[in-house]
Amino acid sequence: MIEKFLPAVVLFVAGLAAAADEPVAPPPAEPAYATVRPMIAEQQRLVAPNAIEVSEAVELGGLKQWITIRGADKANPVLIYVHGGPGAAEMGRSWPYQRGWEDFFTVVQWDQRGTAKTLRAGGEAANKAELTRERMAKDLVELMALVRQRLGVERVVLLGHSWGNVIGLDAAMARPEWVSAYVGVGPLLALQANEKAQYEGLLAEARKRKDATALAELEAIAPYPGEGDIPFAKVNVARKWVQAYGGLAAYRDNANFYFRAARLSPYYEFEDRLAIDAGGQLSVPALLPDMKRADHRRIPETRFPVLMFLGRHDLTTPASVIEPWLTQLKAPAKKLVWFEHSAHLAPHEEPGRFLVALVEHVRPLASR
């Protein structure tokens, strides 16, 4: 039963070992959230003459899927955020950092099929019908086409976080002429290699700390990930210690600040937030076979610049899997940018430095 493994299922690839953030009924403080959300919406309202602020469902792959388009000046280059998980919608969690981006980019957030507002609007059956890597990459290509037409741009920046890099790179390679730059944030490139490096990193950290409890639990799941299927019970153990050791959010043993950000989002109601957790339960079992086959380290060359934004403390998607690929990759330009005080959630953990990195390294490559 999937319900037994909710902590791992919520964000299997991102490595977020949190159970559902929301209770099954609205919490007693929900009226307080409802009071604060309009304040945040007003503070973040874009009022300049050439600004854009859109929230709507658009048809991608025959399914209505929710997007937002926000920017202070429609003349700015376009950036599409491809969220992780699978099922870890970012739209409702992006408000703490995204407003700064919107002065330099027109930012598109997208709730992928199988999660959050898209799941709530279309229902489980419609969302599950074509919940595959191939279909979701095609959804992203369709989204790129829609954005290009609506905003009158030739190319866009794609930014993939964690699992989002699986379909993000798929779409970029399918339409390289539409991509001005590709940014990978804590990217998942190859699941089996990722899990192996993560496990080795956890063992090393446990030994360094002389943490007998962690060592006993980690050694009990050996070999990890092993060959064939990866049992969720083993995943739960690995994710528990990733989080406890600050490999999800640096210097923290939890990421509640990230999970709970959606409670104050102007774009999410209580039911939308519940649909994030439901999206993890729906998406991971459906997409796990596709994830296991994914290995973007096989990409030898791209026609677009590639930037990797990595948290120095990330145990979720270890850099040891990413750096060798980037070193060998042939691309018009490539760059590795480190976030010294981040793990897997750099936009949330170091929002100021992340914005500076986007402006310094990505915007000069971006074009309309």
N, C-alpha and C positions, 0 to 999 in steps of 0.2 A: 504494500500500500504506500502510495506516494506521501500520504500525510505523516507517516512515521519519520520521514527524512526532510521535513520542512526546512530545518536550519541550513542544510546543504543545497536544497533545491532552489531556495529563494534566489541565490546568485551563485550557481555552481562554478562557473568559470572565473568570475570576478573574485571568488574566494571569500565572500562576505558571509561569515557564519552567524548571521543574525536570524532569529525567528521573526515571524510576522510582526511588523511594527505597530499595526493597528489591531485593537480588539474587534470581536465580531459585531459588537454594537457600538454606536457612537459614544466616545468617552465623555465623562461628566464635563470636561473642560471644552468640549466642542464649541459651545457658544462663544468662549473666549477666542478660539481660533477664528471663528466667523467674524469677530470684531476686528481682529488684527489684519486679516487678509486684505480688506479694502484699503487699509492704511498703506500696506506694502504696495498694492496695486497703484495707488495714487502717487506714491513716491517714485515708482518706476515708470510711470506713464511717460510716453515719448511724445513731446509736443512741438518739436522743431518743424518748420514748414515742409521739409522733405523727408520726414520720418515715416516709418512703417511699423504697424503694430497689428498683427493678424493672429487669430486663433480660430481654426476651423478644421473640419474633416474633409479630406480630399480622397478621391478614388485612386488607389494604387493596387494593381493586380486584382481588380475586381472587388476589393474590400475598402470600405471607408476607413481611413486612417487619419489620426489627429496630428496636426502640425501647428507650430507657432512660427511666425516670421517677425523678427523684431530688429530694428536698427534706427539709429538717430539720423542717418542720411542714406537714402537709397542709392546714392552714388558710390558708396563704399563697396568693397568686394564682399562676396557672399561666402559664408562658412556654414556647412551642414554638420551638425553634431550627430554621430552615430553611436547610440548608447550601448552599454555593455549588458552583462547578464549571462545568458539571454533572459530577457524579461525585466531588466533593471532600468525602467524608464527614467530619463534624466530631466524631462521637461519640468516636472514639479519640484525638483531638487536643485535646479540651476539658479534660482533667483538670488542666492547669497553672493554669487560672483559674476553673473552674466551681464549685469547692467554696464560694467566697464567695457566689456567686449563690444557692446553695441555702439560705442562711439567710433569704433574703427572697422567694424564688420556688420553686415546684415546677417544675423544669426538665425538659423533654422533649427528648431528642435522637432523631433519626430518620435512619437510613440509607436514603435514597431508593432507589426501584427503579433497578437498573442499577449499583449500587456496593457495595463493602465487604461487611458481613455479609449484607446482603440479596442481593447478587449471589452470594456464595459459597453461601448456603443454597439458593437457588432454581435456580441454574445460569443460563448465558448465554441459552439459548433462551427460558426463561420470562420472564426479565427484559427481553429485547429485544422480546418480542412486542407490548407496548403502551407502548413507551418514547417517549412524546410529552408535550408541554407540557400538553395538555388532560387526559390521563390522570393525570399527576403532580399537577396542581392538584386533581383530584378525589380522589386519594389523600390529599392534605393535608386536604381537607374531611372525608373519612372519619376521619382521625386526630383532627381537632378534635372530631368527634362522639363518638368513642370516649373521648377524654380528658374531655370534659364529663360523659359518663355515669359513667365510672369514678370520677372525683374529685368529682363532685357540684357542678360549677361551671357558671355560665351563660355566662361569657365567658373568653377567653384572650388573652394577649399573643402576637402573632406577631412574631418577630425573623428577618428575612431577611438573609443575607449574600450579596453579589454576585449570581450567577445565582439564588440562592434567592429574590430579590425578584420574579423573573418569575412563578414559581408561587405565591409568597407573596401578592403583591398580587392575583393571579387568585383565589385562595381567599378572601382577605379581602373582595374585592368581591362574590363569590358569596354569602357569609354574613356580611355586615357586623354583624348583630345578635349574632354570636358573638365579636366582636373588641372588646376593651376598649382596646387601643392597638396601633399598628403601628410597629415599629422597623426602619428600613432601615440596614444597616451596609455601607458601600461598595457601594451598590446599583447593579445594572445596570438601567437604565430603558429604554434604546434602543440596540441593538447598533451600528448604523451610526454614530450620533452619538457614541457612546462611543469607537469606534475612531478616528474622525476627530479628536476632542479629544485622545485619547491620543497620536496621531502628531504633532500640532502641538505638544503639550507636550514630547515627546521631542526634536523638532527645536530647539525653543527652548532646552532644557537643553544639548543638544550644542553649540549655537552659543555659549551662555554660557561653557561650559567650554573652548571652542576645541578640541573633541575631533574631530580629523580622521577618525579611524577610524569613530566612530559616525556622523558626518555622511555619510560615503561609503556606509556600509551602509544608512542610513535613506533617503537620497536615491535609492538604487538600487531601492527598492521603491515609489517614487512611480508613480502616485497610490495612496495608501493611505487608507482601505480600497478606494476606487474603487467602481464600480458592479458589480452582479452578485456572483458568488462571490468569497470572500476566500481566496486560496491559502494553504495552511498554511505554505509556505515564507516568505511575507511575514509571517505571524503570528509565526513563530519569531524573525524579526529584531526585530520590535517588542517581543516579550516579553523577549528577551535584554536590551534596553536599558532597559526598564521596571525589571527586576530590578537591573541594574548601577547604575542611578541612584537606587536607594532608593525606587522608586515602588511596590514591593510591600511591603517592610519598610523603614521609615525608617532612614536612616543605615547601611544594610547593602547589600551587593551580592549577598546570597543570603537564603533563608528556611529554611535547614536546621533551625533551632530549631523551626519550625512543622511542616515535613514529617516530621521524625523523632520528634515527640512521641508518635505512635501506637506507637512501639516499647515504650514503658513503660506503655501503657494497660492497666488491669486488664480491660478489656472486649474487647481484640483479641488474637487469636493471630496467628502469622506469616502464615497463609493469609488472614486477614481483611485484613491490611495489604497483601498482594499484590493483593487484590481492590479496593483503592482505585485503584491504578494501572491495573488492568484495567478498572475502572469508567470512568475517564477515556477510555480508548481506545474503549470501547463507547458511552458516552453522548454524546460530542461529535458524532461523525458523525451519529448518529440524531437529535439534537436541534437541530443547527445550523440547519436550515430554519425551525424554530419560533422559535429565538432571533433570527434575522434579521428576522422579522416582528414581534417584540415591540417595543412602544413605549408604555410606561406613562405617558409624558408627556401622552398623550391623556386621562388621567383628570382631569376638571376638579374633582371634588368627592368627598369620602368622608364616611361617617357615623360614622367613628371617628377619634380623634386620630392624627396621623402625626408621628413623630420621625425625623430623619435624623442618624445618627451617622457623621461623616466624618473621615477622617484628613487632616490638613493636607498631607501629602506624597504622597497617593495619585495615582499616574499610571495606575493600573489602571482605575479607574472615576472619571474626573475630575469634580470638583465643578461644573465649568462646565456640565455636562449636567443636574445635579441641582438646583442652587440656583434657576434660573429657574422650574422646575416647582413647587418647593415654595413659592416666593413667590406664585404665582398660584393655588395649590390652595386650595379652600374646604374646611375641616375644622373639627370642633368645637374642636380645639386642634392646633397644629403648632409644631415647634421644631427648629432646627438646632443640633446640639451638635458642636463641633470638638474633635478630639484632636490637640494641637499637635505631638506627637512620635510620631505614627503615620502609616502609609501605608494599606495595604489590610487590615491584620490587627490592628485596634485592640484587640480583646479579648486578644490575645496580646502586643501591643507595650506597652500601658499598662493592665494588668489592674486595678490599683488605681483609676485614674481611671474606667475603664469601669464597674466595680462601683458607684462613687459616682454616676455618671451614671444608671445603672439605678435606683438607690434614690431619687435626688433627682427625676428627671424622669419615670420610667416607673411606678414603684410607686404613686405617688399617683393615677395614672389607672387602674391595674389594679383589677379587682373580680372577685369570684367570682359 
